[in-house]
Amino acid sequence: MELFYTIFMVIIFIVAIMLSYKTLQFTKTMWKFKNRKKDGSEDKDFKYFD
């Protein structure tokens, strides 16, 4: 039972790390979107959501 609990905790930890990474990626993209050029011209480094 203790082995099952340890494996379960490791899986939960890995999922939490992956979610944190995706959240940081999304935040970076939203930051770029918020700070894009106001005159409507396209930014070279900005890619739209796929």
Helices and strands as residue ranges (DSSP letters): H 2-34
